[in-house]
Amino acid sequence: MDHRAVDEDPFVDPVHPHPHSEERQRPVEDSTLIAGRTASLTLGTDSLIVLDEGFAQRKRWNCCGLLGNESKTTHAIPFYNILWAELSQFEISIRYARPTATDVVRVSTINYPIEKPDHPRAISWVEHLLDRAYGESQRKKRIKLLVNPFGGQGKAQKWYLRDIEPIFAAARCEIDLQKTQYRAHAVEIAEKLDVDAFDVIAACSGDGLPHEIINGLGKKADARRALRKIAVVQLPCGTGNAMSWNLNGSDSPSLAALAIVKGIKTPLDLVSITQGDRRTLSFLSQAVGIIADADLATEHLRWLGSARFTYGVLVRLLQKTVYPCDLAVKVVVATKAEVREHYRQALNDRSLPENHRGGPSSQAAGDENQNLRGLPELRYGTVNDALPEDWTLVPYDTMGNFWCGNMAFMAAQNNPFPGALPNDGCMDLVTIDGDISRWKAIQCVSGVETGKFFDMAHVNYRKISGYRIIPRDQQDGYISIDGERMPFEPFQAEVHRGLGTVLSKSGHVYEAPGVVSKNGESSSSLRA
């Protein structure tokens, strides 16, 4: 094969070329595998580099569907997109997720002959490729998959078969599929699930099914162990799909499937909600006021899609609706400047909470499992107990919105909590006084879209570990926990650091713009 025919260095990743040619990395001997008479496969910096003189001859057809310019002999497949590779008696086969649109990937395959004498080296090369492709992520995940047949206006099953199942199959995941048949069915399934038989429990649905799954795991006798052992993920087939936006950075079913195949186990803070004699786990948000009203009171407008929520908010803002309540909080980070600093420090701190640190030794495993039985005790008691001594109940006669979250996005690309972190032991609390001008109220809506919400003077942003809220002067209303309607009565919440487990792309932060960028600098849209 004449490498001189290539007009640029074939071993530089065309997707991520180094800006200085003299500093380009040359492959070590073991990184390149000769495939047939005209091709080679090289493990580049971020991608698998495929050099094939036959590409130029096939450029009109682009039959391999590789990334890059078809007229060149060198193409790249990012390691992130590699699903599986294997060596048979005669050839090497590599399956990968090929972009077919901005938010769609489809399974594609390349095959190359490998000479028999080269098999021992090819076996080693394939293992190195899979190491680069998966990194910290677990291969061949065992997935209990729940499909809500009513999700996505009845399209969830279609999306699963078309967009998700082929990716899981190509990645050699083991799938046990079950359809949910009625409300709270996922609670029952999760409560009875053998968590040692699976690595992941996936909800092919909106955010309702993950909420049910987490609460089902929370009902198990060994709830803490179950919540730590199995990762709860979402394959977005609903309206909001907030879990997927936060952890996968997309509401595309195929991109989310790829993100789950490559996902890294990540501890997730969960929140205990006590109301009356009930205890519920929340993974996403709690709302009283405009947000809860706009979400739950517009169920009859679901045909509008996500626009129904914007409509509901605008109507209530223009009416200057207020929601009187009494509120007490346990503040951890009190000001926006301190939230920025807290976020900045957390970007460099990858420590795990105590219940996610290294597994127990064989001798201590029994004791460890006994300690993980049931849910954690409540540090602050329940809503029925006396208020903790260091909490003060403050009246809010003109509360416009109370919004508390565990995640950054509450819906598609809406980032009301830019300081949110998966595992910092805090909830992010936003309160807005209802006694503001209509113009400022409308600015709040646009600010969530533009990323300026955090810096608005009338938006109060704090990090807290617990709170109690008591609605008053209303006979009935809406309280939303993870988008689910709860009885309109007082409730108390407290956070449990790292109680849950999910899969994320980074293993550390949400896929959302933060109050500072991931390199520690202030975000351009949220500068102090």
Secondary structure, 3 states (H helix, E strand, C coil): CCHHHCCCCCCCCCCCCCCCHHHCCCCCHHHEEEECCCEEEEECCCEEEEEECHHHHCCCCCCCCCECCCCCCEEEEEHHHEEEEEECCCEEEEEEEEEEECCEEEEEEEEEECCHHHHHHHHHHHHHHHHHHHCCCCCCCEEEEEECCCHHHHCHHHHHHHHHHHHHHHCCCEEEEEECCCCCHHHHHHHHCCHHHCCEEEEEECCHHHHHHHHHHHCCCCHHHHHHHCEEEEEECCCCCHHHHHHHCCCCHHHHHHHHHCCEEEEEEEEEEEECCEEEEECCEEEEEHHHHHHHCCHHHHHHCCHHHHHHHHHHHHCCCCCCEEEEEEEEECCHHHHHHHHHHHHCCCCCCHHHCCCCCCCCHHHHHHHCCCCCCCCCCCCCCCCCCCCCCEEECCEEEEEEECCCCCECCECCCCCCCCCCCCEEEEEEECCCCHHHHHHHHHHHHHCCHHHCCCEEEEEEEEEEEEECCCCCCCEEECCEEECCCCEEEEEEEEEEEEEECCCCCCCCCCCECCCCCECHHHCC
